[in-house]
Amino acid sequence: MEKLSDNYYVEKIRSGKTDFFAPLLEKYSVQVFSLIVKIVGTREDAEELAQDVFVKAYSSLSSFRGDCSFSTWVYRIAYNVAISATRRKKTEYLTVDETQLADLPDDRDETTLEHADTEERLVHLNRALEQLSPEERAMIILFYKDDKSLKEITVITGLTEANVKIKLFRIRKKLLGMIKIMEKKRI
């Protein structure tokens, strides 16, 4: 079967052929679920929220202008739904004071971890990621795991490109600081 563009399916849905939503759902459900589960932390919540995302996407399809890709548009809906859900839970996340960040070296400095093995580094990184706020974790996931460009992240998050760059820099620095603390404590 020939793979058709997302815009083809969108136009078919808009013209009343609702069964054309199934290929879009199939194409993006795993990616949307992955993003949401990494933000909210539980598979059960992520499953429910992913369903909400696609219901919202379907019902809002008339507002899709096409000024970004359909996938970016769906990611934005998923990001907003997941962040809203985490805000309702009001979980406490680790906060790092700006003065603490200023004392850390550049985010490319890996001297603390150069003696740790790869597995230990991954354990520390995963623990540090869990301690980030949902917004911070989402930005890191979008950029590094999902390979979204800065421009796509600006559309998804609603932030300016400059703000996304600054936030990514600060989050990387925060992660490095948390990892260094874990390394010193040998957690």
C-alpha positions as CSV (number, residue, x, y, z in Angstrom):
1,M,0.0,0.0,0.0
2,E,1.3,3.5,-0.9
3,K,2.1,5.8,2.0
4,L,0.1,9.0,1.7
5,S,1.0,12.3,3.3
6,D,-0.6,13.4,6.5
7,N,-2.2,16.3,4.7
8,Y,-4.0,13.9,2.4
9,Y,-5.6,12.2,5.4
10,V,-6.4,15.5,7.0
11,E,-8.2,16.8,3.9
12,K,-10.1,13.5,3.6
13,I,-11.2,13.8,7.2
14,R,-12.3,17.4,6.8
15,S,-14.4,16.4,3.8
16,G,-16.3,14.0,6.0
17,K,-14.5,10.7,5.6
18,T,-13.8,10.0,9.2
19,D,-12.3,6.6,8.7
20,F,-9.2,8.3,7.3
21,F,-8.3,9.2,10.9
22,A,-7.2,5.6,11.6
23,P,-3.9,5.8,9.6
24,L,-2.9,9.0,11.5
25,L,-3.8,7.4,14.8
26,E,-1.8,4.3,13.9
27,K,1.2,6.4,12.7
28,Y,1.4,8.6,15.8
29,S,0.0,6.7,18.7
30,V,3.2,5.1,19.8
31,Q,5.2,8.4,19.6
32,V,2.4,10.3,21.5
33,F,2.2,7.6,24.2
34,S,6.0,7.6,24.6
35,L,6.1,11.4,25.1
36,I,3.2,11.4,27.5
37,V,4.4,8.5,29.7
38,K,7.8,10.2,30.1
39,I,6.1,13.3,31.2
40,V,3.5,11.9,33.5
41,G,5.4,8.8,34.7
42,T,2.8,6.1,34.7
43,R,1.6,4.0,31.8
44,E,-2.0,4.0,33.0
45,D,-2.2,7.8,33.1
46,A,-0.4,8.0,29.7
47,E,-2.8,5.6,28.1
48,E,-5.8,7.6,29.1
49,L,-4.1,10.9,28.2
50,A,-3.1,9.6,24.8
51,Q,-6.7,8.8,24.1
52,D,-7.6,12.3,25.1
53,V,-4.9,13.7,22.8
54,F,-6.4,11.9,19.7
55,V,-9.9,12.9,20.7
56,K,-8.8,16.5,20.9
57,A,-6.8,16.3,17.7
58,Y,-9.8,14.8,15.8
59,S,-12.3,17.3,17.2
60,S,-9.9,20.2,16.5
61,L,-8.8,19.2,13.1
62,S,-10.6,22.1,11.6
63,S,-8.2,24.4,13.4
64,F,-5.1,22.7,11.9
65,R,-3.8,25.4,9.6
66,G,-0.9,23.4,8.2
67,D,1.7,26.0,9.1
68,C,3.6,23.1,10.8
69,S,3.6,19.4,10.2
70,F,0.7,17.3,11.5
71,S,3.1,15.4,13.7
72,T,4.3,18.7,15.4
73,W,0.7,19.8,15.8
74,V,-0.2,16.4,17.5
75,Y,2.9,16.7,19.7
76,R,1.8,20.1,20.8
77,I,-1.6,18.7,21.9
78,A,0.1,15.8,23.6
79,Y,2.6,18.1,25.4
80,N,-0.2,20.4,26.6
81,V,-2.4,17.6,27.8
82,A,0.4,15.9,29.7
83,I,1.7,19.1,31.3
84,S,-1.9,20.0,32.3
85,A,-2.3,16.6,33.9
86,T,0.9,16.9,35.9
87,R,0.0,20.4,37.1
88,R,-3.3,19.0,38.4
89,K,-1.3,16.4,40.4
90,K,0.9,19.1,41.9
91,T,3.8,16.7,42.5
92,E,6.9,18.3,44.0
93,Y,10.0,18.3,41.8
94,L,13.6,19.0,42.6
95,T,14.4,22.7,42.2
96,V,17.9,24.0,41.7
97,D,18.7,27.6,42.6
98,E,20.2,29.7,39.8
99,T,23.3,30.3,42.1
100,Q,23.9,26.6,42.2
101,L,23.8,26.4,38.4
102,A,26.2,29.3,38.1
103,D,28.8,27.3,40.2
104,L,28.6,24.4,37.8
105,P,31.1,24.2,34.9
106,D,29.9,24.3,31.2
107,D,27.5,21.5,30.3
108,R,30.1,19.8,28.1
109,D,32.3,19.0,31.2
110,E,32.2,15.3,31.8
111,T,35.1,15.0,34.2
112,T,32.9,13.8,37.0
113,L,31.7,10.9,35.0
114,E,34.8,9.9,33.1
115,H,35.6,7.1,35.5
116,A,32.0,5.8,35.7
117,D,31.0,3.0,33.4
118,T,28.3,3.6,30.8
119,E,25.7,1.6,32.7
120,E,26.3,3.7,35.9
121,R,26.0,6.9,33.8
122,L,22.7,5.8,32.4
123,V,21.4,4.9,35.9
124,H,22.4,8.4,37.1
125,L,20.9,10.1,34.1
126,N,17.6,8.3,34.4
127,R,17.4,9.1,38.1
128,A,18.2,12.7,37.3
129,L,15.6,12.8,34.6
130,E,13.0,11.5,37.0
131,Q,13.7,14.4,39.3
132,L,13.1,17.1,36.7
133,S,9.7,18.8,36.4
134,P,7.5,17.5,33.7
135,E,8.1,20.5,31.5
136,E,11.9,20.1,31.8
137,R,11.7,16.4,31.1
138,A,9.5,16.9,28.1
139,M,11.9,19.4,26.6
140,I,14.9,17.1,27.0
141,I,12.9,14.2,25.6
142,L,11.6,16.2,22.6
143,F,15.1,17.4,21.7
144,Y,17.3,14.4,22.4
145,K,15.1,11.3,22.2
146,D,12.5,12.4,19.6
147,D,15.0,14.4,17.6
148,K,12.7,17.4,17.3
149,S,14.3,20.6,16.0
150,L,14.3,23.8,18.0
151,K,11.7,25.2,15.6
152,E,9.4,22.2,16.2
153,I,9.9,22.5,20.0
154,T,8.9,26.2,19.8
155,V,5.6,25.1,18.1
156,I,5.0,22.3,20.6
157,T,5.7,24.3,23.7
158,G,4.7,27.7,22.6
159,L,8.0,29.2,23.6
160,T,10.3,31.3,21.5
161,E,13.4,29.7,20.0
162,A,15.7,31.7,22.2
163,N,13.7,30.6,25.3
164,V,13.9,27.0,24.2
165,K,17.7,27.2,23.8
166,I,18.1,28.9,27.2
167,K,15.9,26.3,28.9
168,L,17.7,23.4,27.2
169,F,21.0,24.8,28.4
170,R,19.8,25.2,31.9
171,I,18.2,21.8,32.0
172,R,21.4,20.2,30.8
173,K,23.4,22.1,33.4
174,K,20.9,21.0,36.1
175,L,21.2,17.4,35.0
176,L,24.9,17.6,35.1
177,G,24.8,19.0,38.6
178,M,22.4,16.3,39.8
179,I,24.5,13.6,38.2
180,K,27.7,14.9,39.9
181,I,25.9,14.9,43.3
182,M,24.8,11.3,42.7
183,E,28.4,10.4,41.6
184,K,29.8,11.9,44.8
185,K,27.3,10.1,47.0
186,R,27.7,6.9,44.9
187,I,23.9,6.5,44.8
